[in-house]
Amino acid sequence: MIKNFGFKFDNTYVDLPEIMATKLPPVAVKKPKLVVLNQTLADSLGLDFSENTDELNAEILSGNKLIEGSCPLAQAYCGHQFGHFVMLGDGRAILLGEHLDPKQQRWDIQLKGSGRTPYSRGGDGRAALGPMLREYIISEAIHFLNIPTTRSLAVVTTGEDVLRETNLKGAVLTRVASSHLRVGTFQYIAAKQDISALKTLVDYAIQRHYPELINAENKAIALFSAVMTRQINLIVNWMRVSFIHGVMNTDNMSISGESIDYGPCAFMDHYDTKTVFSSIDHYGRYAYGSQPVIGQWNLARFIESLFPLIDRDGKKAEKIANDLIANYEDLFANAFHKMMKNKLGMISDEDQDKRMMTDLFKLMHKNQADYTNTFRYLINGKFPQEKLLNDPDFIIWEAEWKKRLSKNQNSEDAYKLMIKYNPVFIPRNHKVEEALFEAEKGNFSKFLLLCKIIKKPYDEDLNQEDYTKPAPASNRVYKTYCGT
C-alpha cells in the first residue's frame, strides 16, 4: 500500500455480518491512464493528488495500487430488475473504503469497472469508457442542479478492450457516495432470512444516514418513513429538470436518497410523460411519467423486507406496511405540486393553480414543446421558432398565468423563485453523445466544455446558447444503453 494523499479511511461496512460482502482487491489493469480528475470534488474531500505524476494517479484510481487504510470489498445485494427478483452484488465494483472529509463527513470511495467478483454472474467485471464518461457528466450535472447524487472523482482508461457489441476501450470510474446501501441490500438480508443481520443493518443505516432516529420506538418503521420522504423528494427533483433515470430497479434505489447508478439515463427534451430512452425498456416501465409509481413500487419492496422487525405477527406487519405505503401518493402529490408552484413562480395558494399546471402540461404535450425551454420562456420571453407560442390556447393560458402572478405579494420574488428552480442548461442528449463520440476517439475538448457548462446550470450564457437547444429533428430518435 502507498501513502494516503489525504485519504482518511474509517471503514465500518467491513464490520457488518460476513454475508453482506466479500473482501477482495480490484483486478489489476494493463496500462492505466488518467482521463479526467474532478479537482473541485477532490478539494472538498481533502484529497491532494497534485504532487503525484499522472501515471501514479492513474495507478491509484484504477485500483492497481491500494491506498493506505483501504479495505477493498464487493457488497452483496439483490433486487427486482424490471420487476423480476434476482440475487446480485457488486459484479464490477469494489468499495475501497469509507473516507472522512475535513468536516468529518463519511464518503464511500468505490471503483466501478474494477474486475470480476463473486457476484459477476459470468460478466467480465469491466466497464467501457463511454458509459463511465456518461456517468461522470450526468452525475456532476445532477449535483450542480442541486439534486442529491453520487459523484464522480475520476475516470481512468485501462489499456484493455472490453467486448460488448464491439470492442470498446476499458475504463474505471471512481465513484463517491454517502453510502452504497440500497433497497436491494435489505432485500438480500431478508432473502437470507437472517433477522439478526437485518436488525444490525437497520441500526447501521440509521446511524449512518438518519441519526435522529436512533431512539425511535420502532426503528424499522422510522427508517422506512424517512427513506420514503427522501425518495419522494428525489424523484420530484428528477422530474423538475426532466431527468429520466432509465433503470429504477430496487438495487438502484439508495437508502440515503441519492441518485445512483447512471446507466441508460437521459434528459427529456419535448414533453411527453411516456418518454423512454433505454434500449431495454421495451414497455416503458421506467418512462418519465412512470417514475413516481415505480418509486412507490420499490418502496413497497423495501418495507416487505422489514416485516420481521415491524411486528412479530406477519399479518399485523403487513397491515402496518400497507398503511405506511398508502401515504406515498398524497405525499408525492403534495411535493410535486409544491415543486411545480416554484417552477411557475406561484407563491401564494390559489384555487386555480392545479388546473393551470394541468392545462400547461396538456399544451406542452400537444405542441411537442421543449420542457426546459418552456419554463425558461416564462422567465425571459425567449423561445425562438416554437410552435407552442402560436397556439391560441397557450396565449390565453399565458395571460391567465401573468394575472395569477399578480396575486403574489411581490412579483419579483416569483421570478427569483423561477430562476432558482428552472435550469438554463441540462446535459442535452445529443450534446452528451457528441462529447462521448469525440472522447472515445481521444479528443476530450467537447467533453471538458460540457463539464464546464453543467457547473452553472442556472446561469444565462449567451456564448453557449447552442447547448440550450433540443436535438434537431433528424437526431430525435435516441437510445441509451446500460454499458454492461
Secondary structure, DSSP 8 states (H G I E B T S, - for coil): -B--TT--B---GGGS-GGGEEE------SS-EEEEE-HHHHHHHT---TTS-HHHHHHHHHTSS-BTT---EEE--EEEETTEEEE---SSEEEEEEEE-TT--EEEEEEES----TT-TT----EEHHHHHHHHHHHHHHHHTT--B-EEEEEEEEEEEEESSSEEEEEEEEEEES---BHHHHHHHHHTT-HHHHHHHHHHHHHHH-GGGTT-SSHHHHHHHHHHHHHHHHHHHHHHTTEE-S---GGG-BTTS-B---SS-EE--B--TT---BTT-TT-TT-GGGHHHHHHHHHHHHHHHTHHHH-SSHHHHHHHHHHHHHTHHHHHHHHHHHHHHHHTT--S--TTHHHHHHHHHHHHHHTT-BHHHHHHHHHH---TT-GGGG-HHHHHHHHHHHHHHTTSS-HHHHHHHHHHHS-S----HHHHHHHHHHHHTT--HHHHHHHHHTTSTTS--GGGGGGGS---GGG----B----
